[in-house]
Amino acid sequence: MFPHVSTEALMCALVLAEEGNLGRTAERLHTSHSNVGRKVKTLQSSWGVELFRRNLTGFDLTDEGRFALREIRKSMEHVQRGFDHALYLSVRHRRPLMVGHSIYIQQKVLPWLERQTVSGPEFSRIELKADTTVHLMRRVLRGQLHIGVGVMPIQDKDLWVERLGYEYFGVCIPADHPFKGKVRLSARELVNETMHWMPRSAHPALYREVTQYLYGVGIRAHNLREAWAVNQGIDLAANKLGIALVPQSAARFQCPGVLFKPLTDKLIRIETAVFARKDQMHGEISKFVHAGIAELRSKKAELH
């Protein structure tokens, strides 16, 4: 049976082979020269092989020692690589899972994401970052975020994309607007209104889809204004500077001086989707994404 050998003894032998002197070996290993001598002596006696031979100034390797220590050095390098890799994995697993989200996502999705930041040991620590869908896509592709939750369309051959749900539009109007008595409004009724909604740069593809529809029902391009956030559009409506095109869930903000009306137009809507790099859809990222899909789809009626 192979005799027990300590790693410390092997390191003493390897450094002694390089230095040829007990004192210099002890200095490199931050120990005493007597400890080095004892470890090497124990190693040789346990193996029954003479690895070193004394000379006038220290130690030389024997032929047996030269062969043995060449192989031992390879083994110790493997041990070091194994340790380094285990350490890397440990640190990587302690890194937070970086999840980005758009402010326009379906109202039930963000609370679920926020719960995951304090959900306990099922996943690594979760950190949420808010940004536009366009910027989220770039950051996921660059590896700055692990997962993005944004609004469709999301089109990139390197991204894995899955729809989570959708939400229709509504409008926010001043409380004294002539349409205050209506339960619902259609986009066609708003052709003469100044309408504030998301800027083109926030999501050019969605902006194009919605504006083309609005132009089709008669709304003119010069009546469309940009509001960088839903709250900004609502504030503009509250100050009687126009109306705001918002997700229907924006009614939860309860801002004084405004009223929220659902749009009857069902051909435009905001679709929420989760996405990640295709080559990263494994391990914890895949587990997190599919857990979210399963839970959110179990509440399907709430997602549209």
HUKA-V674679 format. One record per residue. N is the residue number from 1. RES is the residue in one letter. PSI is psi in whole degrees, 0 to 359 (NA if undefined). OMEGA is omega as a letter, one per 20 degrees, with the letter a starting at -180 (NA if undefined). BURIAL is b if it has 16 or more other ideal C-beta (glycine too) atoms within 10 Angstrom, else e. Layout:
n->{N	N}
res->{RES	RES}
psi->{PSI	PSI}
omega->{OMEGA	OMEGA}
burial->{BURIAL	BURIAL}
//
This chain:
n->{1	2	3	4	5	6	7	8	9	10	11	12	13	14	15	16	17	18	19	20	21	22	23	24	25	26	27	28	29	30	31	32	33	34	35	36	37	38	39	40	41	42	43	44	45	46	47	48	49	50	51	52	53	54	55	56	57	58	59	60	61	62	63	64	65	66	67	68	69	70	71	72	73	74	75	76	77	78	79	80	81	82	83	84	85	86	87	88	89	90	91	92	93	94	95	96	97	98	99	100	101	102	103	104	105	106	107	108	109	110	111	112	113	114	115	116	117	118	119	120	121	122	123	124	125	126	127	128	129	130	131	132	133	134	135	136	137	138	139	140	141	142	143	144	145	146	147	148	149	150	151	152	153	154	155	156	157	158	159	160	161	162	163	164	165	166	167	168	169	170	171	172	173	174	175	176	177	178	179	180	181	182	183	184	185	186	187	188	189	190	191	192	193	194	195	196	197	198	199	200	201	202	203	204	205	206	207	208	209	210	211	212	213	214	215	216	217	218	219	220	221	222	223	224	225	226	227	228	229	230	231	232	233	234	235	236	237	238	239	240	241	242	243	244	245	246	247	248	249	250	251	252	253	254	255	256	257	258	259	260	261	262	263	264	265	266	267	268	269	270	271	272	273	274	275	276	277	278	279	280	281	282	283	284	285	286	287	288	289	290	291	292	293	294	295	296	297	298	299	300	301	302	303	304}
res->{M	F	P	H	V	S	T	E	A	L	M	C	A	L	V	L	A	E	E	G	N	L	G	R	T	A	E	R	L	H	T	S	H	S	N	V	G	R	K	V	K	T	L	Q	S	S	W	G	V	E	L	F	R	R	N	L	T	G	F	D	L	T	D	E	G	R	F	A	L	R	E	I	R	K	S	M	E	H	V	Q	R	G	F	D	H	A	L	Y	L	S	V	R	H	R	R	P	L	M	V	G	H	S	I	Y	I	Q	Q	K	V	L	P	W	L	E	R	Q	T	V	S	G	P	E	F	S	R	I	E	L	K	A	D	T	T	V	H	L	M	R	R	V	L	R	G	Q	L	H	I	G	V	G	V	M	P	I	Q	D	K	D	L	W	V	E	R	L	G	Y	E	Y	F	G	V	C	I	P	A	D	H	P	F	K	G	K	V	R	L	S	A	R	E	L	V	N	E	T	M	H	W	M	P	R	S	A	H	P	A	L	Y	R	E	V	T	Q	Y	L	Y	G	V	G	I	R	A	H	N	L	R	E	A	W	A	V	N	Q	G	I	D	L	A	A	N	K	L	G	I	A	L	V	P	Q	S	A	A	R	F	Q	C	P	G	V	L	F	K	P	L	T	D	K	L	I	R	I	E	T	A	V	F	A	R	K	D	Q	M	H	G	E	I	S	K	F	V	H	A	G	I	A	E	L	R	S	K	K	A	E	L	H}
psi->{140	128	152	131	128	150	325	319	318	319	322	317	319	316	323	323	327	319	325	12	133	320	311	325	315	322	316	325	2	50	188	155	331	324	319	312	319	317	315	320	316	320	314	319	324	328	337	29	135	113	328	153	132	145	192	331	352	244	143	153	140	172	318	319	321	316	313	316	334	317	323	320	318	318	319	327	322	317	316	317	320	316	315	319	319	320	318	314	321	316	318	320	340	346	146	151	116	117	124	149	150	152	349	4	161	140	336	344	316	316	324	316	317	326	329	337	344	26	352	206	0	323	169	172	134	132	130	140	130	138	174	157	320	314	324	316	314	317	326	315	328	354	7	336	148	322	144	145	107	200	145	159	142	110	104	130	341	0	137	127	137	128	142	328	182	167	139	166	158	180	148	123	156	149	335	19	147	336	13	334	353	141	319	159	154	155	327	330	349	17	336	8	148	122	123	132	190	146	153	319	339	326	84	321	315	318	316	316	312	316	324	322	315	319	324	332	2	356	134	148	323	350	353	126	156	138	123	342	158	316	325	319	320	319	321	320	319	329	14	37	18	195	166	133	117	162	147	330	349	344	342	345	337	54	132	146	4	162	148	132	129	146	141	347	117	2	351	138	168	116	128	137	153	144	155	166	138	322	358	4	69	172	223	326	312	318	316	313	312	330	319	316	314	315	317	324	341	344	41	321	335	347	358	NA}
omega->{a	a	r	r	r	r	r	r	r	r	r	a	a	a	r	r	r	a	a	a	a	a	a	r	r	a	r	a	r	r	r	r	r	r	r	a	a	a	a	r	r	r	a	a	r	r	a	a	r	a	a	r	a	r	a	a	a	a	r	r	r	r	r	r	r	r	a	a	r	r	r	r	r	a	a	r	r	r	a	r	r	r	a	a	r	r	r	a	r	r	a	a	r	r	r	r	a	a	r	r	r	r	a	a	a	a	a	a	a	r	r	r	a	r	a	a	r	a	r	a	a	r	r	r	a	r	a	r	r	r	r	a	a	r	r	r	a	a	r	a	r	a	r	r	r	a	r	r	a	a	a	j	r	a	r	a	a	a	r	a	r	r	r	a	a	a	r	r	r	r	r	a	r	a	a	a	r	r	a	a	a	r	r	r	r	r	a	r	a	a	a	a	r	a	r	r	a	r	r	a	a	r	a	a	r	r	a	a	a	a	r	r	a	r	a	r	r	r	a	a	a	r	r	r	a	r	a	r	r	a	r	r	r	r	r	r	r	r	r	r	a	r	a	r	a	r	a	a	r	r	a	a	r	a	r	r	r	r	r	a	r	r	r	a	a	a	r	a	r	r	r	r	r	a	r	r	a	a	r	a	r	r	a	r	r	a	a	a	a	r	r	r	a	a	a	r	r	r	a	a	a	a	r	NA}
burial->{e	e	e	e	e	e	e	e	b	b	b	b	b	b	b	b	b	e	b	b	b	b	e	b	b	b	e	e	b	e	e	e	e	e	e	b	b	e	b	b	e	e	b	b	e	e	e	e	e	e	b	b	e	e	e	e	e	e	b	e	b	e	e	e	b	e	e	b	b	e	e	b	e	e	e	e	e	e	e	e	e	e	e	e	e	e	e	e	e	e	e	e	e	e	e	e	b	b	b	b	b	b	b	b	b	b	b	b	b	b	e	b	b	e	e	b	e	e	e	e	e	e	b	b	e	b	e	b	e	e	b	b	b	b	b	b	b	e	b	b	b	e	e	e	b	b	b	b	b	b	b	b	e	b	e	e	e	e	b	b	b	e	e	b	b	b	b	b	b	b	b	b	b	b	e	e	b	e	b	e	e	e	e	e	b	e	b	e	b	b	e	e	b	e	b	b	b	b	e	e	e	b	b	e	e	b	b	e	b	b	b	e	e	b	e	e	e	e	b	e	e	e	b	b	e	e	b	e	e	b	e	e	b	b	b	b	b	b	e	e	e	b	b	b	b	b	b	b	b	b	b	e	e	e	b	e	e	b	b	b	b	e	b	e	b	e	e	b	b	b	b	b	b	b	b	b	b	e	e	b	e	e	e	e	b	e	e	b	b	e	e	b	e	e	e	b	e	e	e	e	e	e	b	e}
//
